[in-house]
Amino acid sequence: MVKIRLTRGGAKKRPFYHIIVTDSRSARDGRNIERVGYYNPVAQGAEQRVVIDTARVEHWVKHGAQLTDKVRSLYREAVKAAPAA
C-alpha cells in the first residue's frame, strides 16, 4: 500500500520533516517514491511552516495512497492557507 507520510531530517533538537509518498513497507527514512512538500515545526519569522504540492497529493490519493493522521492535518492546514496566499 502507498502512504503519504513524514520522514525526519534536520539536526538534534531542531527537527525538519519532508512529506513523502512511499510504500508502507519501507522504513521511515528509507526509499521514497516522490517528495511532495515539507513541514518545519520550529519555523520562526518569515520561514514557512508547511509547504505541500496539493495537486500531487490529490493525484496520489486518487490512485489509492493513504495519508497518515499528521499529514492529513497538515494538508488541511495547507489547503486553508492556499486561497489567502
N, C-alpha and C positions, 0 to 999 in steps of 0.2 A: 504494500500500500504506500502511496506517496503522501508525504506530510509536508506542511509548511511550518517550520519551527525556528527557534533561535539557536545560534551557535556562538559560543563565548570567545571574545578576544579581549584586547586591552591589557593593562598592567595590573599588578596586585593592588587591590583596594580601589581600582579605577576600571570597572567593567565597561565593555562595549560589545554589543551583540549585532551580528548580521542576521537578517531574516532570509532563510534559505528554503529551497524546495529540495527534498531529499527522500530517498527510500527509508521507510520507517525502521528497517533492519540495520542501517548503518549507524555508526557511533555518532554522538552529539557533535564532535569536532572532526568527523570523518568526511568521506566523499559526499559532494552535493551535486545536484543537477543544475541549479540556477540560483543566483543571488538576486533577491527582489527588493532589498532595502536594508535599513539598519535601524537600531534602537540604541540611543545613548541615555541611560538613566541618570547620569550625573552631568547633563548638559547645563551650561551656565551662560548667561549673557545672550549673545546672538547665535549661539550654537543651536542647531535643530535637534530636537529630542527624538522625533520619529520621522523617517522618510521611507515611504513604501510606493512601489510602482503598482498602483491599484489595478491597472489594466492586466498586468501579468498575473497578479493574484487571482483575479476573476477568471482568466484563461485557465489556470491550473485547477481552480475549484470546479469549473465546468467539465474538466477532464477527470474528476474524481479525487483530487487532492483534498486532504482534510487539514484544517488549521488547528493548532494547539490552542488552549484556552487563552494564554497570554498573547499570542499572535492575533487571535480573534479580537481581543480588546484593543490592541494597538492598531489593527486595521480599521476598526470603528472610529477610533480617535483620528486617524489619518483622513478618513472619508469626511468626517465633520470639518476638519481644518482645511480641506482642499477648496471648497467654494469660497472661503474667506480670503484665501491667498491669491 
